[in-house]
């Protein structure tokens, strides 16, 4: 009898121990899931024209898709403090945000047109900039102005203050892209793409397509009116050179200018001409950025051209898409690319 009782007690203890282990497993904290991995953009490839490209883009680098399904992406901007990418979807009149390990999501809407009805196809913000105060500055197609968002980038609201909307009393065409100099001056381009009928729009007030500068006092200066379709714009690292893209299929070029002490530009020279490529590949000279070594990453026919400061083509990030713009991560470890309905990433050498 004692032996039977002893065996029962052993069995009961084993059952209790098993239950405790089972209960502990059921209430244990779940390990966090791994970050979602972006997919490889199978349509694209990186092509080297000079061996020195591989010191900028590692040979093993693949083009990654971090967002897709948009109408037309533009204006990528990296926010370093938030570790977040912003980009425009112009037809949707919206800006989206993306963080590593998360899906892209709506960040701000409306972004470029505050009104009830827009007749054209490109109402939203195009280029996005971050000023010295950490505020979001927008090139707004629909409202035809350069504006600053009147709220924190952490709590975005569609409340904007105009920084520049007219030149000599005439409304801008549709500010497209811009760059902010270290002293706070804003340099921007003004093609007609945001106007419903573009060059033939009856509301077009300025007879040319200008490049402008807005200084800290709000004074607006015309820098040049020689471009037929001025678009992307960027400084060299020392801010002594200014690169400007012309997105005209009849004259698909980039030019480079000297930047004078008073902020004006002079001595414009042809930097590179891709007009002959326009019938063969999608896209035109559009947005561009310059790395710390002075290499120029410029969107154009077929993808992103990578130029040396001397104007040699080192290679090309071939997307096969009409590629609109690009932006660096703060530490230059990645290049983010807006290409038609996609947002892509290419990891770079530090």
N, C-alpha and C positions, 0 to 999 in steps of 0.2 A: 504493500500500500504506500509506504514511504517512497519507494522507488518510483511508483506511478506519479505521486504528487510532485516529486523532484523533477521528473521529466516534463510535467505540465508547466511547472514554474519556468523551466528553461525555455519551453516553447512560447510561453506568454512574453517573456523578456525579449525573445527574438522578434516576436510580432510587433511589440512596442517600438523596438529599435528600428525595425524596417519602416514603420509608420512615420517615425520622426525624420528619417532620412528622406522619405517620400515627400512629406510636408515641407521640409527645408528646400527640396528641389523645386517644388511648386511656387514658393514665394521668393526664390532667389532673384536678384536683379539681373535683367537681361543685358547681355553685353551690347554696347552700341554697334549699330551696323556700320560696315565700311562705307566710306564716301562713294557716291555714285561715280562711276568712271565714264568719262566722255567717250563717245564712239569715234572710231577712225573714219576720216573722210576719204573714202576709197576712190573718189573721182579725182582727187588732187595728188600732186607730187611736188617735190622740191628739186629743182634743176640747177646745177652749178655750171657757170660759164668760166669761172676762174677758181682755182683750188683754194684761194683765200676765203671763199664763201664758208667753208667748213669750220673756220675759226669763229664765225658768227652764228651759224646754224649747224648744230651737230649732225653728222651723217645719219645717225639713227633716228632723227626726229621724224615724227609723223604729223600730218595735219589732223587735228581733232575737231569734232563737232561738239560745241557746248550748248547750242540752242538752234532750233530750226522751226519751220512752219510759219515764218513771218511773211509779210507782204513785201517790204523793202527795208533792209536794215542799214543804218548809218550812224555816224557820230560817236563811235565808242570812246569811253572815258573811264580811266581807272581811278577809283577813289582810294588812296593809300591808307587812310586811317580806318576806313570801314572794310578794307580788303574786299572791295566790291566793284564789279564792272557795270557801268550804265551804257545803254545804247538806244538809239531812236528807231522806231518803226514809223516812217514818215506818213504813209497813207492812213495808218490807224490813229494818227495824231497822238502818239503815245511814246513813253520812254519805259524801258524794261530794265530790270536789275538782275544780276547773276552773281552768286557766290560759289566758291569751290564746295562740291558735295551737295549742292542744292539745285533745284530746277529754276530756270529763269521765271520771273514773275513780273506782273505789271507794277511799275514804280510810280508813274505820274501820267495823268490824262485829264484834260487836254494839255498838249505840250507846246504847240506852235500856233494854234488858232483858237481864240476865245470868241465864239460866236455861235449862231444858230445853224448856219448853212454855208458850206464852202463849195464852190462850183468846180474846182479843179481836183486833181488826184494827189497832191502833195501838201496837205495842210500843216503837218506836224513840224516839230523842231528837227533841225538837221545836225549841225555840229554842236557838240557840248564841251564846255570848258570849265575849269575850276580856277577861281581867282585867288588872290593872296589871302583873302579873308575866309577861304574855304567855302565860298558860295557857288552855286551852280549858275553858270552863264549859258544862255541858249541862243542859237541862231534860229530865229523863228520864221519859217516860211510863210505861214498863213497870215500872221500879223505884221510881217515885213519889217522886222526889227531885231536888234540885239537887246536882250532882256536878262535880268537877273531874278532868280526865284527868291521870293520874300519869305523863306522859311528854311529851317535847317535841312541839310541833305538827309538827315535821319528821319525827319518827319515831313516829307515833301507835300506841298500843296500847290495847286494851280493858281498861284497869286504872284504876278510878275510886275517888275518895275522896268520901264523902258530905259535903256542906256543910249540908244541911237535908233531913230526911226526915219529921219529925213536928212537930206543934204541940200542945202540952199533952198529950203522950203519945199522940196519935192520928196515924195515917199520913195524909200528904197524899193528895189525890185523884189528880192527875197534873199536876205542874208543866208549864206550857205555854209561856210566853214570859217574858223577863226583860230587865232593863236594869241596867247597873252605873253607879252614881254615881261622880263623880270621886274621892270619898274611899274607894271600894272597896265600899261597901254594895251589896248585890244586892236589887233589887226584882223580884218575880215574881208571876205569876197562877197560880191553881190550879183550873181548871174540871175537869169529870169525863171529858173526852174520851178519856183513855187507859185508863179502866176498861172492861172488856169489856162490861158492861151499863150503863155511864154512870151516870145518876142512880139507876137501880134496881139497881146492882151490890151484891150482899150484902157485899162487902168494903169498901164505902165507909164510912169511919169518921167523917169530919167532915161534919156536917149542912148545911154551907153551902159556897159557892164563894168563897174568900178571895183577897185581895191582901196579900202579905207583904213584909217587909224582913228581910234577914239582915245584921247588922253585922259588922265586922272581928273581933269576939270570938266570932262564931258565935251570938249571941243573935237569936232570931226574934221579930218583932213583927207582929201582925195590924194591917194598915193600914185595911182596910174589908172588910165582908162584905155590902155592899149590892148587888153585881152577881149576876145570875143565871148568866152565863157570861163571867166576866172572861177576856180574851184578850191582845191586843197591848198593849204598854206602852212609853212613851218619855218622856224629859224634854225640856223646852224648853232652848235653848242655855245659859241662865243657871241651869238646874236649879231654878228657882223655881216651875215648873209641871210637873205630871205628867199625861200623857194616858193614858187607859185605854179600850180597846175592849170592848164587850159583844156577843158573837157569838150572841145569842139571836134567832131569827127573829121572836119576838113583841115584842122590844124591842131592835132593832138600832141601837145608839147608840154615841157616844163621849162620855166625860165628861172634864172637866179639873179638877184640884185644885191648891190652893196647897200648896207644900212648905215645912214649917216648919223652923226651925233644928235641932230635935232629930231631923229625918228623918221625922217623921210627916206626914200629909196632912190637909187640912181644906177646908171651903168648896167642896165638890164641886158643879159646875154642868154642865148639859147643854152639850156642845160642838156636836154635830150628830146629827140623827136621820134614818136611812134606812130605817126600818121599812116604809114604803110601797113601797120599791123591791124588797124581798125577793121578792115573788111574780113580779116581772117580769124579774129578772136573777140570774145565778148568783153565789153567794157571800154572805158576811156580814162585818161588821166584824171584822178579824183583826189581823194584824201591822201595825205602823206605825213610821216613822222621821221625825225632824225635821232639817231642814237648818240651815246656819249662820245663815240669816235668820229662822228660826222657822217656816218653812212646813212643814206636816205632810203627809207622804205616807202615806196610810192605805188599806190594802186593804179593799174592801167590795163590795157588789153590782155586778158588771160589770167590776171592775178595780181601779185605784188612784186614789183621790180625792186631789187636791192642794188643800189648804186654806191660806189665809192664817192668820197667828196670830190674827186676829179671828174666824175661823170662816167666812169666805167661800169658796165653792168656786171656785177659779180655773180648774180644768179636770179632765180625767179621762184616764187611760191606760186605754183600753178593751181588755180582753183577751178578753172573751166567755167567760172561764173562771172557775171558782171559784178566786179568787186569795187565797193564804194569807199572804204576807209579802213584805217587801222590805228591801233593804240598800244603802247607798251604798258606792261605792269610796272609798278614803281621802281623795282630793282632791275628792270630790263631783262628779267629771266623768261618772259613770255611776250609774244606779240598776239594781240587779239584783232581779228579781221572780220569786217562785215561784208558779206558777199551774197547779194540777192536776198533769199529768204533765210540764210544761215548766219550764225556767228561761229567763227572758227578760232582755234588757238594753235600756235606754233611755239614750241619751247625753244629758247635761244641759249647760247653760251654766255655765261656771266663774265 
